[in-house]
Amino acid sequence: MATTELYQGLTFLSYSTGIIVILVGIMLVKVLFDISKLTRNIDETATIIKTELEPTLKNINKSVEIISNVIIKTDEGIQKVRKFISKTPLQLIGKVSKITGKATKGFFSGLCSAFKMFSKK
């Protein structure tokens, strides 16, 4: 009688194991199907991004080239102006403004210190 119950238990165990293996197989097939669908979507997205990004990058490269040319031309213009100013008497005016700026700064700092000294007493 014990062997009959043992055989029934083993039979039940084998049937339940078979059912579990079938369910796991079905779930595995579903996961693989979802992964293949996801990879197709990722591939389509990458293709769309590539086709949209190439013209944008070309436009950015053209814009950077234009800006670079403008900067180079502006730099050349600034160098011409500097050379012109160094050859003319305008250079002396620039030095005079620096000297007067320092003198004005010293005058106002002395004036402020005098007000502080008188306001303390």
CORWO-V320499 format. One record per backbone hydrogen bond with DSSP energy under -0.5 kcal/mol. CO is the residue of the C=O (numbers start at 1). NH is the residue of the N-H. E is the energy in kcal/mol with one decimal. If there is no record, write none. Layout:
co: (CO CO)
nh: (NH NH)
e: (E E)
This chain:
co: (1 2 3 4 5 6 7 8 9 10 11 12 13 14 15 16 17 18 19 20 21 22 23 24 25 26 27 28 29 30 31 32 33 34 35 36 37 38 39 40 41 42 43 44 45 46 47 48 49 50 51 52 53 54 55 56 57 58 59 60 61 62 63 64 65 66 67 68 69 70 71 72 73 74 75 76 77 78 79 80 81 82 83 84 85 85 88 89 89 90 91 92 93 94 95 96 97 98 99 100 101 102 103 104 105 106 107 108 109 110 111 112 113 114 115 116 117)
nh: (5 6 7 8 9 10 11 12 13 14 15 16 17 18 19 20 21 22 23 24 25 26 27 28 29 30 31 32 33 34 35 36 37 38 39 40 41 42 43 44 45 46 47 48 49 50 51 52 53 54 55 56 57 58 59 60 61 62 63 64 65 66 67 68 69 70 71 72 73 74 75 76 77 78 79 80 81 82 83 84 85 86 87 88 88 91 91 92 93 94 95 96 97 98 99 100 101 102 103 104 105 106 107 108 109 110 111 112 113 114 115 116 117 118 119 120 121)
e: (-1.9 -2.1 -2.6 -2.3 -2.4 -2.4 -2.3 -2.6 -2.4 -2.4 -2.4 -2.8 -2.3 -2.2 -2.4 -2.4 -2.7 -2.3 -2.5 -2.8 -2.3 -2.4 -2.5 -2.4 -2.3 -2.2 -2.5 -2.5 -2.3 -2.4 -2.5 -2.3 -2.2 -2.5 -2.5 -1.9 -2.1 -2.6 -2.3 -2.3 -2.5 -2.6 -2.1 -2.4 -2.7 -2.4 -2.4 -2.1 -2.5 -1.8 -0.6 -0.9 -2.7 -2.0 -2.4 -2.4 -2.5 -2.3 -2.5 -2.7 -2.2 -2.5 -2.7 -2.4 -2.3 -2.3 -2.5 -2.4 -2.5 -2.6 -2.6 -2.3 -2.3 -2.5 -2.3 -2.1 -2.3 -2.5 -2.3 -2.4 -2.8 -2.3 -1.1 -0.8 -0.6 -0.6 -1.3 -1.0 -1.0 -1.6 -1.7 -2.5 -2.3 -1.5 -2.2 -2.9 -1.9 -2.0 -2.4 -2.8 -2.0 -2.4 -2.5 -2.5 -2.3 -2.2 -2.3 -2.4 -2.2 -2.0 -2.2 -2.2 -2.2 -2.4 -2.1 -1.3 -0.9)
